[in-house]
Amino acid sequence: MGIDLSAVRLSPAAAALAAWLLTYAVHAALFAVLVALGTRVLRAGSDALRETLWKCALAGAVGTASVQLAAGGGPIGPAWRLASSPVPLRLPSPSPCSS
């Protein structure tokens, strides 16, 4: 249930790195939104607490991305699949200029 990389020629190491980076990006964005909303809504008092929450969000994204890929790499929710052969782009024929 992962991304079909058959159309792209990547080494297994490059494919694993790309998958980890994309997973980290998604997890980091989710953690960042949660921390941003939490600090604004709850009005976290001290700067030290806010700094700790942001550091935990970044470290949490590294941890959850690593655990997800180590556990099999499949998405928990729905998966998006791309067509293996893209549809060719058809441009309109150039029309002659009439003067």
N, C-alpha and C positions, 0 to 999 in steps of 0.2 A: 504494500500500500504506500510505497514511497514515490519519489519522483522518477519518472522514466527517463533515463539518460542515454537511451540507446541511440538517439540521433546525434548526440554529442560524443566525441571521442575524448574521454578523460581517463586518466589512470585511476585505479581504485583509490589511491591515496588522495588524489585531487578531488575526486567525487565525495569522499568522506569529509575532507576539509570544507568543501563548499556546503555540504549538508549541515555540518556543525556550525558554520558561520551564519547560515540562514536561520537555523534554529535559535542560535544565540541572539540574533537581531530581533526575532519575534518575541522571545522571552524577555529580553532587556526592555523592549518597548512596553510590554505589558506591565512589568515591574515598575518602570518609570512612571507610567500613568497612575498606577496604584499609589505609589509613594507621593506623587505630586498632588493627587486628590486627597490623600490622607493628611498630608501636612497642611493643606489649605482648609479642609473641612474641620479637622480636629484642632487646628491651630496649635500644632506641637510647640511647646513652650521654649525649650532651650535650643541653641544652635548645635550643641553636641548631639542632641537626640536626632535632629534633622540630618546631620552629617552621618550618623550611624545608620539611619534608615536608608539613605542614598547608597552608602557603601554596601549594605546588605542587599539592596536591589541589584547592584552590579554583580556582586559575588553570587547571589542567588540565580541570576541568569546563566552564569558560567556553570554552576552546579546542575541546574535543571536541564540545560542543553546537553551537558555531558552524560548525565544519567539517562536521558531519553534516547540518545544515540547508542549508548552502551547496552541498553535494554532491547535493542532491535531496530531502532531508528524509525519505526513507523509512527505516523501521526495518531494521536488519541481520537481526534474528531475526524471530520470528513477530509478527504484528500482531493486535491486539484490535479487533474491530469491534462497535459498538453497533447495536442495531436502529434503523432510521430512524423507526419509529413505536412508542412504548412501549406495552406491553400495559396496557389500562385496569385500574385497581384496582377490584375488586368487593368492597364491604363487605357483611357480612351484614345482612339486614333487622333493624331493631330489633324485639325481641319485646315484646309487652305484658306489663307487670308483673302477676303474679297475686298477690292478697293473700288 
